């Protein structure tokens, strides 16, 4: 998509490096080059959920990519 401009959400260098490392090791994203790992990391933002809160349901079409750091 030629005119697509990915969003950029501020985060620390440590957070960016952690996400890039995660993407390098994940079966879903390890085939993506380093440049696009950085684009993906910059486009992510943190969200918090309550214990027991449903985040996704198996079989439903999704529109977001979640990386769980705890829980």
ABEGO torsion letter per residue (X at the ends): XAABBBBBBBBBAAAAAAAAAAAAABAAAAABBAAAAAAAAAABBBBBBBBGBBABBBGBBBABBBBBABX
